[in-house]
Amino acid sequence: MRREGGFSYVIVMFLVAVLSIISVRALDNTLTRERRDKEAQLLDVGQAYLQAIQRYYEGAPGSVQSYPLKLEDLLLDVRLTRPTRPLRKLYRDPITGSSEWGLVLEENGGIKGVYSLSNARPFKQDGFREQLQSFTGAARYSDWKFVYQPQIKVTP
């Protein structure tokens, strides 16, 4: 009877160790999945800003096209007789959780793109849409710059 006294204790300690390892792995998988979801949200939100900047730029009255001077200009474009809304609302950066974005400015001060201010390394390294091929191999989320470049029209 004395020789069997510590056997149950060893089994309980083994089970606690196994459950701890499983819990840590489950937590790691959950955090990874959450970060991948935020990464996908960043791609969606960034493209929404990109498309809004494009609509603002191309929707300018007359022949002089311009970029918005601040992100709030994307909410209501009053340059036309009939105001438009290129963007429904200003989105938060899904990675940092902040409403502050990095801005890509043109020489006249207009905003031609946005990017996350996060320096974390993205999980996604390739397989981007054609429009976002420059994101391939990016070292940080802040390297994912959603920039609108107008197409140069050549007339024959």
PyMOL CGO cylinders between C-alpha atoms (Angstrom):
from pymol import cmd
from pymol.cgo import CYLINDER

trace = [
    CYLINDER, 0.00, 0.00, 0.00, 2.84, 2.43, 0.74, 0.3, 1, 1, 1, 1, 1, 1,
    CYLINDER, 2.84, 2.43, 0.74, 4.43, 1.93, -2.69, 0.3, 1, 1, 1, 1, 1, 1,
    CYLINDER, 4.43, 1.93, -2.69, 1.26, 3.02, -4.51, 0.3, 1, 1, 1, 1, 1, 1,
    CYLINDER, 1.26, 3.02, -4.51, 0.81, 6.28, -2.56, 0.3, 1, 1, 1, 1, 1, 1,
    CYLINDER, 0.81, 6.28, -2.56, 2.46, 8.66, -5.13, 0.3, 1, 1, 1, 1, 1, 1,
    CYLINDER, 2.46, 8.66, -5.13, 1.18, 6.99, -8.28, 0.3, 1, 1, 1, 1, 1, 1,
    CYLINDER, 1.18, 6.99, -8.28, -2.10, 8.97, -8.43, 0.3, 1, 1, 1, 1, 1, 1,
    CYLINDER, -2.10, 8.97, -8.43, -0.19, 12.19, -7.85, 0.3, 1, 1, 1, 1, 1, 1,
    CYLINDER, -0.19, 12.19, -7.85, 2.10, 11.49, -10.82, 0.3, 1, 1, 1, 1, 1, 1,
    CYLINDER, 2.10, 11.49, -10.82, -0.90, 10.77, -13.09, 0.3, 1, 1, 1, 1, 1, 1,
    CYLINDER, -0.90, 10.77, -13.09, -2.64, 14.01, -12.03, 0.3, 1, 1, 1, 1, 1, 1,
    CYLINDER, -2.64, 14.01, -12.03, 0.55, 16.02, -12.66, 0.3, 1, 1, 1, 1, 1, 1,
    CYLINDER, 0.55, 16.02, -12.66, 0.90, 14.41, -16.11, 0.3, 1, 1, 1, 1, 1, 1,
    CYLINDER, 0.90, 14.41, -16.11, -2.73, 15.28, -16.97, 0.3, 1, 1, 1, 1, 1, 1,
    CYLINDER, -2.73, 15.28, -16.97, -2.24, 18.88, -15.80, 0.3, 1, 1, 1, 1, 1, 1,
    CYLINDER, -2.24, 18.88, -15.80, 0.85, 19.17, -18.01, 0.3, 1, 1, 1, 1, 1, 1,
    CYLINDER, 0.85, 19.17, -18.01, -0.99, 17.74, -21.05, 0.3, 1, 1, 1, 1, 1, 1,
    CYLINDER, -0.99, 17.74, -21.05, -3.99, 20.04, -20.51, 0.3, 1, 1, 1, 1, 1, 1,
    CYLINDER, -3.99, 20.04, -20.51, -1.67, 23.03, -20.16, 0.3, 1, 1, 1, 1, 1, 1,
    CYLINDER, -1.67, 23.03, -20.16, 0.03, 22.25, -23.45, 0.3, 1, 1, 1, 1, 1, 1,
    CYLINDER, 0.03, 22.25, -23.45, -3.32, 21.81, -25.21, 0.3, 1, 1, 1, 1, 1, 1,
    CYLINDER, -3.32, 21.81, -25.21, -4.62, 25.08, -23.76, 0.3, 1, 1, 1, 1, 1, 1,
    CYLINDER, -4.62, 25.08, -23.76, -1.55, 27.01, -24.89, 0.3, 1, 1, 1, 1, 1, 1,
    CYLINDER, -1.55, 27.01, -24.89, -1.86, 25.59, -28.42, 0.3, 1, 1, 1, 1, 1, 1,
    CYLINDER, -1.86, 25.59, -28.42, -5.57, 26.43, -28.56, 0.3, 1, 1, 1, 1, 1, 1,
    CYLINDER, -5.57, 26.43, -28.56, -4.87, 29.99, -27.40, 0.3, 1, 1, 1, 1, 1, 1,
    CYLINDER, -4.87, 29.99, -27.40, -2.10, 30.36, -29.98, 0.3, 1, 1, 1, 1, 1, 1,
    CYLINDER, -2.10, 30.36, -29.98, -4.43, 29.13, -32.75, 0.3, 1, 1, 1, 1, 1, 1,
    CYLINDER, -4.43, 29.13, -32.75, -7.15, 31.52, -31.63, 0.3, 1, 1, 1, 1, 1, 1,
    CYLINDER, -7.15, 31.52, -31.63, -4.77, 34.50, -31.61, 0.3, 1, 1, 1, 1, 1, 1,
    CYLINDER, -4.77, 34.50, -31.61, -3.44, 33.55, -35.04, 0.3, 1, 1, 1, 1, 1, 1,
    CYLINDER, -3.44, 33.55, -35.04, -6.97, 33.27, -36.43, 0.3, 1, 1, 1, 1, 1, 1,
    CYLINDER, -6.97, 33.27, -36.43, -7.92, 36.67, -34.96, 0.3, 1, 1, 1, 1, 1, 1,
    CYLINDER, -7.92, 36.67, -34.96, -4.85, 38.30, -36.48, 0.3, 1, 1, 1, 1, 1, 1,
    CYLINDER, -4.85, 38.30, -36.48, -5.56, 36.75, -39.88, 0.3, 1, 1, 1, 1, 1, 1,
    CYLINDER, -5.56, 36.75, -39.88, -9.14, 38.05, -39.65, 0.3, 1, 1, 1, 1, 1, 1,
    CYLINDER, -9.14, 38.05, -39.65, -7.85, 41.55, -38.85, 0.3, 1, 1, 1, 1, 1, 1,
    CYLINDER, -7.85, 41.55, -38.85, -5.45, 41.27, -41.78, 0.3, 1, 1, 1, 1, 1, 1,
    CYLINDER, -5.45, 41.27, -41.78, -8.35, 40.41, -44.12, 0.3, 1, 1, 1, 1, 1, 1,
    CYLINDER, -8.35, 40.41, -44.12, -10.30, 43.36, -42.69, 0.3, 1, 1, 1, 1, 1, 1,
    CYLINDER, -10.30, 43.36, -42.69, -7.33, 45.64, -43.36, 0.3, 1, 1, 1, 1, 1, 1,
    CYLINDER, -7.33, 45.64, -43.36, -7.31, 44.54, -47.00, 0.3, 1, 1, 1, 1, 1, 1,
    CYLINDER, -7.31, 44.54, -47.00, -11.06, 45.24, -47.30, 0.3, 1, 1, 1, 1, 1, 1,
    CYLINDER, -11.06, 45.24, -47.30, -10.92, 48.62, -45.54, 0.3, 1, 1, 1, 1, 1, 1,
    CYLINDER, -10.92, 48.62, -45.54, -7.82, 49.68, -47.46, 0.3, 1, 1, 1, 1, 1, 1,
    CYLINDER, -7.82, 49.68, -47.46, -9.49, 48.86, -50.75, 0.3, 1, 1, 1, 1, 1, 1,
    CYLINDER, -9.49, 48.86, -50.75, -12.59, 50.80, -49.66, 0.3, 1, 1, 1, 1, 1, 1,
    CYLINDER, -12.59, 50.80, -49.66, -10.39, 53.86, -49.08, 0.3, 1, 1, 1, 1, 1, 1,
    CYLINDER, -10.39, 53.86, -49.08, -8.62, 53.25, -52.40, 0.3, 1, 1, 1, 1, 1, 1,
    CYLINDER, -8.62, 53.25, -52.40, -11.92, 53.10, -54.31, 0.3, 1, 1, 1, 1, 1, 1,
    CYLINDER, -11.92, 53.10, -54.31, -13.27, 56.16, -52.48, 0.3, 1, 1, 1, 1, 1, 1,
    CYLINDER, -13.27, 56.16, -52.48, -10.16, 58.16, -53.38, 0.3, 1, 1, 1, 1, 1, 1,
    CYLINDER, -10.16, 58.16, -53.38, -10.55, 57.01, -57.00, 0.3, 1, 1, 1, 1, 1, 1,
    CYLINDER, -10.55, 57.01, -57.00, -14.23, 58.07, -57.09, 0.3, 1, 1, 1, 1, 1, 1,
    CYLINDER, -14.23, 58.07, -57.09, -13.35, 61.43, -55.53, 0.3, 1, 1, 1, 1, 1, 1,
    CYLINDER, -13.35, 61.43, -55.53, -10.51, 62.00, -58.01, 0.3, 1, 1, 1, 1, 1, 1,
    CYLINDER, -10.51, 62.00, -58.01, -12.46, 60.93, -61.10, 0.3, 1, 1, 1, 1, 1, 1,
    CYLINDER, -12.46, 60.93, -61.10, -15.65, 62.68, -60.00, 0.3, 1, 1, 1, 1, 1, 1,
    CYLINDER, -15.65, 62.68, -60.00, -14.12, 66.15, -60.05, 0.3, 1, 1, 1, 1, 1, 1,
    CYLINDER, -14.12, 66.15, -60.05, -16.06, 68.75, -62.02, 0.3, 1, 1, 1, 1, 1, 1,
    CYLINDER, -16.06, 68.75, -62.02, -14.42, 69.99, -65.20, 0.3, 1, 1, 1, 1, 1, 1,
    CYLINDER, -14.42, 69.99, -65.20, -11.07, 68.82, -66.41, 0.3, 1, 1, 1, 1, 1, 1,
    CYLINDER, -11.07, 68.82, -66.41, -9.03, 69.55, -63.26, 0.3, 1, 1, 1, 1, 1, 1,
    CYLINDER, -9.03, 69.55, -63.26, -8.96, 66.47, -61.09, 0.3, 1, 1, 1, 1, 1, 1,
    CYLINDER, -8.96, 66.47, -61.09, -7.74, 66.57, -57.53, 0.3, 1, 1, 1, 1, 1, 1,
    CYLINDER, -7.74, 66.57, -57.53, -7.22, 64.34, -54.53, 0.3, 1, 1, 1, 1, 1, 1,
    CYLINDER, -7.22, 64.34, -54.53, -9.03, 64.96, -51.22, 0.3, 1, 1, 1, 1, 1, 1,
    CYLINDER, -9.03, 64.96, -51.22, -7.15, 67.19, -48.78, 0.3, 1, 1, 1, 1, 1, 1,
    CYLINDER, -7.15, 67.19, -48.78, -8.37, 65.24, -45.73, 0.3, 1, 1, 1, 1, 1, 1,
    CYLINDER, -8.37, 65.24, -45.73, -10.08, 61.88, -45.22, 0.3, 1, 1, 1, 1, 1, 1,
    CYLINDER, -10.08, 61.88, -45.22, -13.30, 63.61, -44.13, 0.3, 1, 1, 1, 1, 1, 1,
    CYLINDER, -13.30, 63.61, -44.13, -13.64, 64.96, -47.69, 0.3, 1, 1, 1, 1, 1, 1,
    CYLINDER, -13.64, 64.96, -47.69, -14.40, 61.39, -48.77, 0.3, 1, 1, 1, 1, 1, 1,
    CYLINDER, -14.40, 61.39, -48.77, -17.57, 61.38, -46.67, 0.3, 1, 1, 1, 1, 1, 1,
    CYLINDER, -17.57, 61.38, -46.67, -19.28, 64.13, -48.65, 0.3, 1, 1, 1, 1, 1, 1,
    CYLINDER, -19.28, 64.13, -48.65, -17.98, 65.50, -51.93, 0.3, 1, 1, 1, 1, 1, 1,
    CYLINDER, -17.98, 65.50, -51.93, -19.63, 68.90, -52.34, 0.3, 1, 1, 1, 1, 1, 1,
    CYLINDER, -19.63, 68.90, -52.34, -17.63, 69.96, -55.40, 0.3, 1, 1, 1, 1, 1, 1,
    CYLINDER, -17.63, 69.96, -55.40, -20.52, 68.98, -57.67, 0.3, 1, 1, 1, 1, 1, 1,
    CYLINDER, -20.52, 68.98, -57.67, -24.02, 70.43, -57.84, 0.3, 1, 1, 1, 1, 1, 1,
    CYLINDER, -24.02, 70.43, -57.84, -25.26, 67.07, -56.60, 0.3, 1, 1, 1, 1, 1, 1,
    CYLINDER, -25.26, 67.07, -56.60, -23.08, 66.03, -53.62, 0.3, 1, 1, 1, 1, 1, 1,
    CYLINDER, -23.08, 66.03, -53.62, -21.83, 62.45, -53.57, 0.3, 1, 1, 1, 1, 1, 1,
    CYLINDER, -21.83, 62.45, -53.57, -20.54, 60.16, -50.85, 0.3, 1, 1, 1, 1, 1, 1,
    CYLINDER, -20.54, 60.16, -50.85, -17.44, 58.29, -52.04, 0.3, 1, 1, 1, 1, 1, 1,
    CYLINDER, -17.44, 58.29, -52.04, -17.10, 56.65, -48.59, 0.3, 1, 1, 1, 1, 1, 1,
    CYLINDER, -17.10, 56.65, -48.59, -19.87, 55.81, -46.12, 0.3, 1, 1, 1, 1, 1, 1,
    CYLINDER, -19.87, 55.81, -46.12, -17.80, 56.31, -42.97, 0.3, 1, 1, 1, 1, 1, 1,
    CYLINDER, -17.80, 56.31, -42.97, -14.22, 56.69, -41.81, 0.3, 1, 1, 1, 1, 1, 1,
    CYLINDER, -14.22, 56.69, -41.81, -12.94, 53.27, -40.84, 0.3, 1, 1, 1, 1, 1, 1,
    CYLINDER, -12.94, 53.27, -40.84, -10.61, 52.36, -38.01, 0.3, 1, 1, 1, 1, 1, 1,
    CYLINDER, -10.61, 52.36, -38.01, -7.37, 50.56, -38.74, 0.3, 1, 1, 1, 1, 1, 1,
    CYLINDER, -7.37, 50.56, -38.74, -8.22, 46.91, -37.92, 0.3, 1, 1, 1, 1, 1, 1,
    CYLINDER, -8.22, 46.91, -37.92, -4.63, 46.08, -36.95, 0.3, 1, 1, 1, 1, 1, 1,
    CYLINDER, -4.63, 46.08, -36.95, -3.97, 48.94, -34.52, 0.3, 1, 1, 1, 1, 1, 1,
    CYLINDER, -3.97, 48.94, -34.52, -7.59, 49.65, -33.61, 0.3, 1, 1, 1, 1, 1, 1,
    CYLINDER, -7.59, 49.65, -33.61, -6.90, 53.36, -34.09, 0.3, 1, 1, 1, 1, 1, 1,
    CYLINDER, -6.90, 53.36, -34.09, -8.77, 55.81, -36.28, 0.3, 1, 1, 1, 1, 1, 1,
    CYLINDER, -8.77, 55.81, -36.28, -5.41, 57.25, -37.33, 0.3, 1, 1, 1, 1, 1, 1,
    CYLINDER, -5.41, 57.25, -37.33, -4.00, 56.16, -40.69, 0.3, 1, 1, 1, 1, 1, 1,
    CYLINDER, -4.00, 56.16, -40.69, -0.73, 56.83, -42.42, 0.3, 1, 1, 1, 1, 1, 1,
    CYLINDER, -0.73, 56.83, -42.42, -1.35, 59.06, -45.42, 0.3, 1, 1, 1, 1, 1, 1,
    CYLINDER, -1.35, 59.06, -45.42, 0.34, 58.96, -48.81, 0.3, 1, 1, 1, 1, 1, 1,
    CYLINDER, 0.34, 58.96, -48.81, 0.35, 62.54, -50.04, 0.3, 1, 1, 1, 1, 1, 1,
    CYLINDER, 0.35, 62.54, -50.04, 0.88, 63.99, -53.49, 0.3, 1, 1, 1, 1, 1, 1,
    CYLINDER, 0.88, 63.99, -53.49, 3.03, 67.08, -54.02, 0.3, 1, 1, 1, 1, 1, 1,
    CYLINDER, 3.03, 67.08, -54.02, -0.01, 69.42, -53.69, 0.3, 1, 1, 1, 1, 1, 1,
    CYLINDER, -0.01, 69.42, -53.69, -0.95, 67.95, -50.31, 0.3, 1, 1, 1, 1, 1, 1,
    CYLINDER, -0.95, 67.95, -50.31, -3.85, 65.81, -51.52, 0.3, 1, 1, 1, 1, 1, 1,
    CYLINDER, -3.85, 65.81, -51.52, -4.31, 62.32, -50.12, 0.3, 1, 1, 1, 1, 1, 1,
    CYLINDER, -4.31, 62.32, -50.12, -3.74, 59.68, -52.76, 0.3, 1, 1, 1, 1, 1, 1,
    CYLINDER, -3.74, 59.68, -52.76, -3.52, 56.70, -50.40, 0.3, 1, 1, 1, 1, 1, 1,
    CYLINDER, -3.52, 56.70, -50.40, -3.61, 55.30, -46.87, 0.3, 1, 1, 1, 1, 1, 1,
    CYLINDER, -3.61, 55.30, -46.87, -1.70, 52.67, -44.93, 0.3, 1, 1, 1, 1, 1, 1,
    CYLINDER, -1.70, 52.67, -44.93, -1.70, 51.08, -41.48, 0.3, 1, 1, 1, 1, 1, 1,
    CYLINDER, -1.70, 51.08, -41.48, 0.72, 52.46, -38.90, 0.3, 1, 1, 1, 1, 1, 1,
    CYLINDER, 0.72, 52.46, -38.90, 1.42, 48.96, -37.55, 0.3, 1, 1, 1, 1, 1, 1,
    CYLINDER, 1.42, 48.96, -37.55, 4.97, 47.62, -37.72, 0.3, 1, 1, 1, 1, 1, 1,
    CYLINDER, 4.97, 47.62, -37.72, 3.87, 44.01, -37.15, 0.3, 1, 1, 1, 1, 1, 1,
    CYLINDER, 3.87, 44.01, -37.15, 4.83, 41.42, -39.75, 0.3, 1, 1, 1, 1, 1, 1,
    CYLINDER, 4.83, 41.42, -39.75, 1.88, 40.29, -41.91, 0.3, 1, 1, 1, 1, 1, 1,
    CYLINDER, 1.88, 40.29, -41.91, 1.02, 36.60, -42.23, 0.3, 1, 1, 1, 1, 1, 1,
    CYLINDER, 1.02, 36.60, -42.23, -0.04, 36.97, -45.86, 0.3, 1, 1, 1, 1, 1, 1,
    CYLINDER, -0.04, 36.97, -45.86, 3.02, 37.29, -48.06, 0.3, 1, 1, 1, 1, 1, 1,
    CYLINDER, 3.02, 37.29, -48.06, 1.66, 36.47, -51.53, 0.3, 1, 1, 1, 1, 1, 1,
    CYLINDER, 1.66, 36.47, -51.53, -1.51, 35.65, -53.45, 0.3, 1, 1, 1, 1, 1, 1,
    CYLINDER, -1.51, 35.65, -53.45, -2.76, 39.25, -53.59, 0.3, 1, 1, 1, 1, 1, 1,
    CYLINDER, -2.76, 39.25, -53.59, -5.12, 40.62, -56.21, 0.3, 1, 1, 1, 1, 1, 1,
    CYLINDER, -5.12, 40.62, -56.21, -3.54, 42.15, -59.30, 0.3, 1, 1, 1, 1, 1, 1,
    CYLINDER, -3.54, 42.15, -59.30, -4.10, 45.68, -57.98, 0.3, 1, 1, 1, 1, 1, 1,
    CYLINDER, -4.10, 45.68, -57.98, -2.22, 44.85, -54.74, 0.3, 1, 1, 1, 1, 1, 1,
    CYLINDER, -2.22, 44.85, -54.74, 0.75, 42.90, -56.12, 0.3, 1, 1, 1, 1, 1, 1,
    CYLINDER, 0.75, 42.90, -56.12, 3.14, 45.39, -54.52, 0.3, 1, 1, 1, 1, 1, 1,
    CYLINDER, 3.14, 45.39, -54.52, 2.20, 43.90, -51.11, 0.3, 1, 1, 1, 1, 1, 1,
    CYLINDER, 2.20, 43.90, -51.11, 4.01, 40.64, -51.94, 0.3, 1, 1, 1, 1, 1, 1,
    CYLINDER, 4.01, 40.64, -51.94, 6.82, 40.00, -49.48, 0.3, 1, 1, 1, 1, 1, 1,
    CYLINDER, 6.82, 40.00, -49.48, 6.08, 43.09, -47.35, 0.3, 1, 1, 1, 1, 1, 1,
    CYLINDER, 6.08, 43.09, -47.35, 7.96, 43.17, -44.04, 0.3, 1, 1, 1, 1, 1, 1,
    CYLINDER, 7.96, 43.17, -44.04, 5.30, 45.18, -42.14, 0.3, 1, 1, 1, 1, 1, 1,
    CYLINDER, 5.30, 45.18, -42.14, 1.67, 46.16, -42.44, 0.3, 1, 1, 1, 1, 1, 1,
    CYLINDER, 1.67, 46.16, -42.44, 2.81, 49.75, -42.90, 0.3, 1, 1, 1, 1, 1, 1,
    CYLINDER, 2.81, 49.75, -42.90, 4.32, 48.63, -46.23, 0.3, 1, 1, 1, 1, 1, 1,
    CYLINDER, 4.32, 48.63, -46.23, 0.81, 47.83, -47.49, 0.3, 1, 1, 1, 1, 1, 1,
    CYLINDER, 0.81, 47.83, -47.49, 0.04, 51.19, -49.10, 0.3, 1, 1, 1, 1, 1, 1,
    CYLINDER, 0.04, 51.19, -49.10, -3.40, 51.53, -50.70, 0.3, 1, 1, 1, 1, 1, 1,
    CYLINDER, -3.40, 51.53, -50.70, -2.60, 54.21, -53.28, 0.3, 1, 1, 1, 1, 1, 1,
    CYLINDER, -2.60, 54.21, -53.28, -4.69, 55.38, -56.21, 0.3, 1, 1, 1, 1, 1, 1,
    CYLINDER, -4.69, 55.38, -56.21, -2.63, 56.13, -59.32, 0.3, 1, 1, 1, 1, 1, 1,
    CYLINDER, -2.63, 56.13, -59.32, -4.73, 57.52, -62.18, 0.3, 1, 1, 1, 1, 1, 1,
    CYLINDER, -4.73, 57.52, -62.18, -4.32, 55.85, -65.54, 0.3, 1, 1, 1, 1, 1, 1,
    CYLINDER, -4.32, 55.85, -65.54, -2.55, 57.99, -68.09, 0.3, 1, 1, 1, 1, 1, 1,
    CYLINDER, -2.55, 57.99, -68.09, -4.80, 58.29, -71.11, 0.3, 1, 1, 1, 1, 1, 1,
    CYLINDER, -4.80, 58.29, -71.11, -3.03, 58.33, -74.43, 0.3, 1, 1, 1, 1, 1, 1,
    CYLINDER, -3.03, 58.33, -74.43, -4.98, 59.57, -77.43, 0.3, 1, 1, 1, 1, 1, 1,
    CYLINDER, -4.98, 59.57, -77.43, -3.78, 58.39, -80.83, 0.3, 1, 1, 1, 1, 1, 1,
]
cmd.load_cgo(trace, "trace")
